[in-house]
């Protein structure tokens, strides 16, 4: 499954939530089938939903300013909605349509990272950032190095080969991976 967003806060008295959307097309949620609502600690990317996660259907969808506002079947009002604040909204990957050159976050997980032809690390995850783009979180695997590097996913900076679990950092500021050298 893919993470579609988090129920950020309640809106009004009709059981509506403002959604912190992690999808480029939140309006597609209005007609989405097979959605699952899960507590924030449940990661459904690699596992099946476990109680108290539950299948859910969208009752209403609208935009509230620049944020999606959703209400769900079986959650009729604010009182019933309160326990779900902060929960994650998941959708089935096979129902998502990607344009050419797009990928899912989990496609990146575990990929070897190369820079100037040398392996420098492994992708731990992609994280959304407040700046509106994803950060590629890389575990440094070079000798004498440690820690992680957060490198912005700016399309021109990266070449991807997901079938071979490889990504190449081909652009970016000088020294972007030179922050965590161990002292000799």
ABEGO torsion letter per residue (X at the ends): XBBAEBBABBBEAAGBBBBBBABABAAAAAABBGBBBBBAABBAAABBBBOABBBBBBABBBBBEABBBBBBBGBABAAAAAAABGBBBBBBAAABBBBBGBBBAAAABGBBBBBGGBBAEBBABBBBBAAGBBBBBBBBABBGBBEBBBBBBBAAABBBBAAAGBBBBABEBBGAAAAABBBX
